[in-house]
Amino acid sequence: MSKRQWNSGLRRWGMVLGLVGTLGLLSGCGRKDGVDAGPRGTAENPWVFGFSQCTLNEPWRVEMNRQVQLAAEKYPEVKLLMANAEDKSERQVNDVENFLAQGVDLIIISPKEAAPLTDIVAKAYKQGTPVVVLDRKVLGEDYSCFIGANNQKIGYQAGLKVKALLAEGGKVVELTGNMSSTPGEERQRGFREAIAEELASGKIEILHDADCDWKEERARSEMEAALAAHERIDLVYGHNDPMAHGAWMAASQQDRAEGIHFVGIDGLPNEGVSYVREGILTATFEYPTGGAEAIDVGLALMKGEPVEKVITLGTRIYTKEIVSARGEAID
């Protein structure tokens, strides 16, 4: 046999083997180790959900993870993969890329920031992977469902509470969350809308506001600066309970906490609600994590059931007078 004939034979065998390999891949869909795994969405062949969490540096996010896990454990037809971006948007982008490379059936994401996560969410969605966006929004509407509370409404309700507490007027410190995230921007917008008339007249004055990125230690430092600069502070509005608590710690250390109202948001039983019970916070507003709802929506999407584009969760207020109950629902 000539060299030319030998090479021609190799090419023909290569074409045959390639065809066999392709057929093998096609027939292997829905199989595990060559054994038919049966239909998807069963205990033997579960749907795989990838959950991208932006950080676990906040108690509220730890609680979100717990609720997502507990909800997933109820369904043997769901396998849950989890990733923690450790408070870095670029890492969260990579986490979602990794989920896509693994071929997950659905992605749940709670973004650190809106703009940096928009493109990767849109990429997954446009490639056909359903995406449930949890708590913080992305830009545009290239996702399957958004689940979260109405942060502007919660901020507005906090503003109404502040207005009632400062009926005779007062001076306020506002400690904001990450202002490049939608909850931070919306909680501020709602708050200031509620007290707009008082701000315009000078009845209520915001002496100091600072982006504390949801962190207790940063809020404590900012409150120390505010205390050093101002002899009178009547109220602190923290965009979450850890920041309100950090402000209280700073004021307590200087024996100035008495007479200052501290208002927060999150309302976790072992955090904000406990602070209200102990008299540290004057009020807190529940901010539900949506963890259980995310799993339920994910299952509905897998089954082809209709799902609302936006699911808005409710809130409740806790004060010393009603903390022993389940708070008071706010419409």
TAMO-V862876 format. One record per backbone hydrogen bond with DSSP energy under -1.0 kcal/mol. CO is the residue of the C=O (numbers start at 1). NH is the residue of the N-H. If there is no record, write none. Layout:
BEGIN
CO|NH, CO|NH
END
This chain:
BEGIN
2|6, 3|7, 4|8, 5|9, 6|10, 7|11, 8|12, 9|13, 10|14, 11|15, 12|16, 13|17, 14|18, 15|19, 16|20, 17|21, 18|22, 19|23, 20|24, 21|25, 22|26, 23|27, 24|28, 26|29, 28|31, 30|37, 32|35, 35|32, 45|41, 45|42, 47|79, 48|105, 48|106, 49|81, 50|108, 51|83, 52|110, 53|85, 54|87, 58|62, 59|63, 60|64, 61|65, 62|66, 63|67, 64|68, 65|69, 66|70, 67|71, 68|72, 69|73, 72|75, 75|78, 77|47, 79|49, 81|51, 83|53, 88|92, 89|93, 90|94, 91|95, 92|96, 93|97, 94|98, 95|99, 96|100, 97|101, 98|102, 99|104, 106|50, 107|132, 108|52, 109|134, 117|121, 118|122, 119|123, 120|124, 121|125, 122|126, 123|127, 124|129, 125|128, 130|107, 131|144, 131|145, 132|109, 133|147, 134|136, 141|143, 145|133, 146|311, 147|135, 148|313, 149|151, 150|154, 151|155, 152|156, 153|157, 154|158, 155|159, 156|160, 157|161, 158|162, 159|163, 160|164, 161|165, 162|166, 166|169, 170|205, 171|234, 171|235, 172|207, 172|208, 173|237, 174|210, 175|239, 176|212, 178|181, 180|114, 181|185, 182|186, 183|187, 184|188, 185|189, 186|190, 187|191, 188|192, 189|193, 190|194, 191|195, 193|196, 195|199, 196|200, 197|201, 198|203, 198|204, 203|170, 205|172, 208|174, 210|176, 212|215, 215|219, 216|220, 217|221, 218|222, 219|223, 220|224, 221|225, 222|226, 223|227, 224|228, 225|229, 226|230, 234|261, 235|173, 236|263, 237|175, 240|244, 241|245, 242|246, 243|247, 244|248, 245|249, 246|250, 247|251, 248|252, 249|253, 251|256, 252|255, 257|260, 261|236, 262|282, 262|283, 263|238, 265|241, 266|287, 268|271, 268|273, 271|275, 272|276, 273|277, 274|278, 275|280, 276|279, 283|264, 284|318, 285|266, 290|294, 291|295, 292|296, 293|297, 294|298, 295|299, 296|300, 297|301, 298|302, 299|303, 300|305, 301|304, 309|146, 311|148, 315|330, 316|286, 317|328, 318|284, 319|323, 328|317
END
